[in-house]
Amino acid sequence: MGYWIEIHCDIKSFGPPGELHLNGWCSNESTSYPMGMAKSTRASYFKALKYLTEQAKGWGWKKTREGWICPNCQKYREDVPSETN
């Protein structure tokens, strides 16, 4: 048995005012977020988590105190917190 890991946006935005987004605006709505599988060992889990974290940052995601924020939500939120490690 293994682990399925996903990084979701923790601050959901609905895009710019006046624009209609049928599939939503946040990456959570379109399932365009980092995800992957890890084997059932602790080492594999942490290796996969590190890979997904690097992938998320490469795609423009931001890790904050409140959690992960997708690139789309970052564009339309003025109160996006600063990035953490």
Helices and strands as residue ranges (DSSP letters): E 3-6, H 27-30, E 35-38, H 42-58, E 62-64, E 67-69, H 71-75
